[in-house]
Amino acid sequence: MGTKKKIGNIVHKAGDFVSEQQAFQQLKAKWDELDPQSRMYLKVLSASAGSLLLIFIMASSIYNVYRIKKDVTTKLDLLMLVQSANDELRRLKESNASATSAHADLDSTPWPAYFENVASNAGIGKEVFSVSTEKMPEKPVGETKESLFDISLKHINIKQAIRYAVNLESGAKPVKLRNLAIDTKQDPKGYLDATLSVSAFTPAQK
């Protein structure tokens, strides 16, 4: 009760202080000079101004909330874009690592095994395939090691021979066809024997 009384005294004193001010006295005198209709208009105008101020404050708050929400959405979209780019970069790195590993495995594959693998992809079986021992040319070619091989294919058709020759020259490892000898053996069914003389190139060891 004592606290409420003190607050009441403070409010009362503040009211007395305001009422004693000259500006307040002048405004009160002006208010008293107004007729009832003017007072009503002024009250309505004051209420309207207060409503407009309240609407302005609410609109400003709603706009601020919308702006903050838009900023958050933009930042989330940017974060997702960065995350997607990171995922794509990681995928490319993994793919490149796999390709590098596969290329390293291919480089370590002996030439006879590589020739046989190309023959298999051309539909030529092991039973009709053979490769000679490696021979070296008399003069090396620059920084590259050249190996000479003769590849024999028995009892195949002309399409298989051509396909194999093309696959050798366009394969993953550098191979050059030096000569293609065909022996038809006058086989009425169209089968033949083929010998491919090739140069296989390997980067020189440093």
C-alpha angles and dihedrals in degrees: 000000000000092000093050090050091051091050090048091052091050092050091047092050091048090051091049090050093052093045090052093056116107093228091054091048091052092049091048090050091051090048091051090051091058120097119237094260093053090048089053091050090049092050090050091048091049091049091048091049090050091049092049090049090050091048090049091051091049092047091050090050092049091048091050091050091049092048092049091047090050091049091050091048091049092049091048090051090049091048091051090048091052090047091050090049090050091050091049091048091050090048091051091048091050091046091049091048090051092048091048091050091048091048091050090051090049092050090053093051111109114244096244091053090047092050090049091050091052089049091052091052088052091055095256116137128222092247093068097038130087135158130204126235117277117274127192124222119242093244122039118227111237115282092341126094112225122203124190122216137174113213117198123202118187129201099357132135126251093255091057092049093051093043091051093049092050093047091051094054094042097040131114094268124059109260129158123200109226099176140357117201118190125197110188093184084206089271108177090212092059099249119144145171120245133194119196119195108202141177115221117198128209126178110254116253113252 
